[in-house]
Amino acid sequence: MKANGKTVEEILANVPEERKDSFNKLHNVIIKNLPKGFEAAISYGGLGYVVPHKLYPDGYHCKPSEPLPFAGIASQKDSINFYHMGVYADADLLNWFVGEYPKHSKHKLDMGKSCVRFKKPDEIPYKLIGQLMKKVTVKDWIKKYETAYKPKPKSAKKKSTTK
């Protein structure tokens, strides 16, 4: 579901009324704990937290005109969704998050590869999300991304040695 708005402020203002407080609180927790260098921005039509082109000019390999994504939030049909690429790319970080989740929520974790779905606004473990956001620096994320996702340059063809 594409966000309703063309700026971060418009997206925050246009969240459905019944989710607005929780969604904005989640955004504020993310911003408060976002390591230096990441920015809130429009990312793939939604509210994202990205490595801006000024720090990573290559952008995202799938669409270089987009900044390198790191995290995001969205108000979907039945849930508020939180996306964190670090838990997708780093098994240790994923294991930490899954292990910590029950300490912060009485609700069962509803998670895809990088997406955590909160069907009820009172399910959001804000403190845990804040802790997670602090765990990956911009430098760490770029290194992890380049190691895992960036295409490697093609090697030069070997010259034929046949006579």
C-alpha positions in Angstrom: 0.0 0.0 0.0 1.5 3.3 -1.1 1.6 6.1 1.6 -0.8 9.0 1.3 1.6 12.0 0.8 4.6 13.2 -1.0 6.6 14.3 2.0 7.4 12.8 5.4 5.1 15.4 7.0 2.2 14.7 4.6 2.5 11.0 5.3 2.5 11.5 9.0 -0.5 13.8 8.7 -2.5 11.5 6.5 -2.3 8.3 8.6 -5.8 7.0 9.5 -7.1 8.7 12.6 -7.3 5.5 14.6 -3.6 4.8 14.0 -2.2 8.3 13.9 -0.9 8.5 17.6 0.8 5.1 17.5 2.2 5.7 14.0 3.6 9.1 14.9 5.0 7.7 18.2 6.7 4.9 16.3 8.2 7.5 13.8 9.4 9.6 16.7 11.1 6.6 18.5 12.8 5.7 15.3 14.0 9.3 14.7 15.2 9.7 18.3 17.3 6.5 18.0 18.4 6.7 14.4 22.2 6.8 14.2 23.8 9.9 12.6 23.7 9.9 8.9 20.4 8.1 8.3 17.5 10.4 7.3 13.7 10.1 7.2 12.6 10.3 3.6 10.2 9.1 1.0 11.4 5.7 0.0 9.6 3.6 -2.6 6.5 5.8 -2.1 6.5 5.3 1.7 8.1 6.6 4.9 11.6 5.3 5.0 14.8 5.8 6.9 17.6 5.8 4.4 21.2 6.5 3.7 20.9 9.7 1.6 22.7 10.0 -1.8 25.0 12.6 -0.3 26.5 9.8 1.8 26.0 7.0 -0.7 25.8 8.4 -4.2 25.3 4.9 -5.8 21.8 4.6 -4.2 20.0 1.3 -4.1 21.2 -1.2 -6.7 17.6 -2.1 -7.8 16.8 1.6 -8.4 19.9 3.9 -8.1 17.7 7.0 -8.1 16.4 5.9 -4.7 18.5 6.4 -1.6 19.8 3.2 0.1 16.9 2.0 2.2 17.4 0.8 5.8 14.1 0.9 7.6 10.5 2.0 7.1 7.0 2.2 8.5 3.7 1.9 6.8 0.0 1.9 7.6 -1.3 -1.1 5.8 -4.9 -2.3 5.5 -4.9 -4.4 8.7 -1.7 -3.3 10.5 1.1 -0.9 11.1 4.2 -2.4 9.6 7.8 -1.8 10.6 10.6 -2.8 8.2 14.2 -3.1 9.1 16.7 -4.3 6.5 19.3 -5.0 9.1 17.3 -7.9 10.6 17.0 -9.3 7.1 20.7 -9.0 6.3 22.2 -9.9 9.6 21.4 -13.3 11.3 22.9 -12.2 14.6 20.7 -9.1 14.7 17.6 -11.1 13.7 18.3 -13.6 16.5 18.8 -10.8 19.0 15.5 -9.1 18.0 13.5 -12.4 18.1 15.0 -13.2 21.5 14.3 -9.8 22.9 10.7 -9.5 21.6 9.0 -11.6 24.2 10.6 -9.4 26.9 8.9 -6.3 25.4 5.5 -7.7 24.3 2.9 -10.1 25.5 1.8 -10.6 21.8 3.2 -13.2 19.4 5.7 -11.8 17.0 4.2 -11.5 13.5 7.2 -11.2 11.3 8.3 -11.7 7.7 11.9 -11.4 6.4 12.3 -7.7 7.3 8.7 -6.8 8.2 7.1 -6.8 11.7 3.3 -6.4 11.6 1.4 -4.8 14.5 -2.3 -5.5 14.1 -3.2 -3.5 17.2 -1.4 -0.2 18.0 -0.9 -1.2 21.6 1.2 -4.1 20.4 4.1 -1.9 19.4 7.2 -2.4 21.6 8.6 1.1 21.2 11.5 0.6 23.6 12.7 -2.5 21.6 12.3 -0.7 18.3 14.4 2.1 19.7 17.1 -0.3 20.8 17.1 -2.0 17.4 17.5 1.3 15.6 20.7 2.1 17.6 22.4 -1.2 16.7 23.5 -0.4 13.1 25.5 2.6 12.1 25.4 4.1 8.6 29.0 2.8 8.1 28.0 -0.7 9.2 24.9 -0.7 7.0 26.8 0.4 3.9 29.5 -2.3 4.5 26.8 -5.0 5.1 24.9 -3.9 2.0 27.9 -3.8 -0.2 29.1 -7.2 1.0 25.7 -8.8 0.5 23.9 -7.0 -2.2 26.0 -4.9 -4.4 26.9 -6.6 -7.7 30.6 -7.4 -8.0 32.4 -6.0 -11.0 32.8 -8.4 -13.9 36.4 -9.6 -14.2 38.3 -9.0 -17.4 38.2 -11.8 -20.0 41.4 -13.8 -20.1 43.4 -13.5 -23.3 43.5 -16.6 -25.4 46.9 -18.3 -25.4 46.3 -20.5 -28.4 48.7 -20.3 -31.3 
